[in-house]
Amino acid sequence: MPIIKSAIKRVKQAEVARQRNVAAKRALKSATKAFEAKPSAETLAAVNSELDKMLKKNLIPKNTIARRKSAFSAKAKAASVKLSAAKPKAAVKPAAKKPAVKKAPAKTAAVKKPAAKKAPAKKTTK
């Protein structure tokens, strides 16, 4: 066990991060097993969602995630699952109209003020 205060804190933080990573990987495994058991659009969407979360948390390299997504899509296609309906039904909502926003009037070109006239120089006679 470390003695230095900062090292003790790092050990605690590392354990919390490890627990979080294990939970995320477990969720991916369960989603994968659900897809393998019954390939459907919903389970494919769940697996893809879990893979995206792993990418967001930098737990798996992006090329590995791309390869896994491609493999799952190929398995779904082989099982004759419609890939276009892979979106979850609850996530699809009709777009709400936004209130009209009034635009500010366009700024006109900056008008230069005429330069102040200088008094004429005094004439000196020689």
C-alpha positions as CSV (number, residue, x, y, z in Angstrom):
1,M,0.0,0.0,0.0
2,P,1.4,3.4,-0.9
3,I,2.4,5.9,1.8
4,I,2.3,9.1,-0.2
5,K,-1.0,11.0,-0.1
6,S,-1.2,11.5,-3.9
7,A,-0.4,7.8,-4.5
8,I,-3.1,6.7,-2.2
9,K,-5.6,8.9,-4.1
10,R,-4.4,7.4,-7.4
11,V,-5.0,3.9,-6.2
12,K,-8.6,4.8,-5.1
13,Q,-9.3,6.6,-8.5
14,A,-7.9,3.6,-10.4
15,E,-10.2,1.2,-8.6
16,V,-13.2,3.4,-9.3
17,A,-12.3,3.6,-13.0
18,R,-11.7,-0.1,-13.1
19,Q,-15.1,-0.8,-11.7
20,R,-16.7,1.6,-14.2
21,N,-14.9,-0.1,-17.1
22,V,-15.8,-3.6,-16.0
23,A,-19.5,-2.6,-15.8
24,A,-19.3,-1.1,-19.4
25,K,-17.7,-4.2,-20.8
26,R,-20.2,-6.4,-19.0
27,A,-23.1,-4.4,-20.6
28,L,-21.5,-4.9,-24.0
29,K,-21.1,-8.6,-23.5
30,S,-24.7,-9.0,-22.4
31,A,-25.9,-7.0,-25.4
32,T,-23.7,-9.2,-27.7
33,K,-25.1,-12.4,-26.2
34,A,-28.7,-11.1,-26.6
35,F,-28.0,-10.4,-30.3
36,E,-26.3,-13.8,-30.8
37,A,-29.3,-15.5,-29.2
38,K,-32.0,-13.7,-31.2
39,P,-30.7,-11.4,-34.1
40,S,-33.2,-8.6,-34.5
41,A,-33.2,-4.9,-35.3
42,E,-33.6,-4.0,-31.7
43,T,-30.8,-6.2,-30.4
44,L,-28.5,-4.9,-33.2
45,A,-29.3,-1.3,-32.2
46,A,-28.5,-2.2,-28.6
47,V,-25.1,-3.7,-29.5
48,N,-24.3,-0.7,-31.7
49,S,-25.3,1.6,-28.9
50,E,-23.0,-0.2,-26.4
51,L,-20.1,-0.1,-28.9
52,D,-20.6,3.7,-29.4
53,K,-20.5,4.1,-25.6
54,M,-17.3,2.2,-25.5
55,L,-15.8,4.4,-28.2
56,K,-16.9,7.5,-26.3
57,K,-15.2,6.3,-23.1
58,N,-12.1,5.2,-25.1
59,L,-12.3,1.7,-23.8
60,I,-11.9,0.0,-27.2
61,P,-10.0,1.3,-30.2
62,K,-12.1,2.9,-32.9
63,N,-11.0,0.4,-35.6
64,T,-12.0,-2.5,-33.4
65,I,-15.4,-1.0,-32.8
66,A,-15.8,-0.5,-36.6
67,R,-14.8,-4.0,-37.3
68,R,-17.3,-5.4,-34.7
69,K,-20.1,-3.2,-36.0
70,S,-19.5,-4.5,-39.5
71,A,-19.5,-8.1,-38.3
72,F,-22.7,-7.7,-36.4
73,S,-24.3,-6.0,-39.4
74,A,-23.2,-8.9,-41.6
75,K,-24.7,-11.4,-39.2
76,A,-27.9,-9.5,-39.1
77,K,-28.1,-9.4,-42.9
78,A,-27.4,-13.2,-43.0
79,A,-30.3,-13.7,-40.6
80,S,-32.5,-11.5,-42.9
81,V,-32.9,-8.7,-40.4
82,K,-34.0,-5.4,-41.9
83,L,-31.2,-3.1,-41.2
84,S,-33.1,0.1,-42.1
85,A,-35.4,-0.5,-39.1
86,A,-32.5,-0.7,-36.7
87,K,-33.5,2.5,-34.9
88,P,-35.4,2.0,-31.6
89,K,-39.0,2.9,-31.9
90,A,-39.0,5.0,-28.7
91,A,-36.3,7.3,-30.0
92,V,-38.3,8.3,-33.1
93,K,-40.4,11.4,-32.3
94,P,-42.1,13.9,-34.6
95,A,-40.1,17.1,-34.9
96,A,-41.7,19.9,-32.9
97,K,-42.1,23.2,-34.6
98,K,-39.7,25.9,-33.3
99,P,-41.1,29.4,-32.8
100,A,-40.2,31.9,-35.5
101,V,-37.2,33.9,-34.6
102,K,-37.1,37.5,-35.7
103,K,-33.9,38.5,-37.3
104,A,-32.1,41.6,-36.3
105,P,-32.0,44.3,-39.0
106,A,-29.0,44.0,-41.2
107,K,-26.3,46.5,-40.3
108,T,-25.8,49.1,-42.9
109,A,-22.3,50.0,-44.2
110,A,-20.5,52.1,-41.7
111,V,-20.9,55.8,-42.7
112,K,-17.7,57.8,-42.5
113,K,-18.0,61.1,-40.8
114,P,-16.5,63.9,-42.8
115,A,-13.2,65.0,-41.5
116,A,-13.3,68.1,-39.5
117,K,-12.1,71.1,-41.5
118,K,-9.0,72.7,-40.4
119,A,-8.7,76.4,-40.2
120,P,-6.7,77.8,-43.1
121,A,-3.1,78.6,-42.4
122,K,-2.3,82.2,-41.6
123,K,-0.6,84.0,-44.4
124,T,2.6,85.7,-43.5
125,T,3.9,88.7,-45.4
126,K,7.5,89.2,-46.0
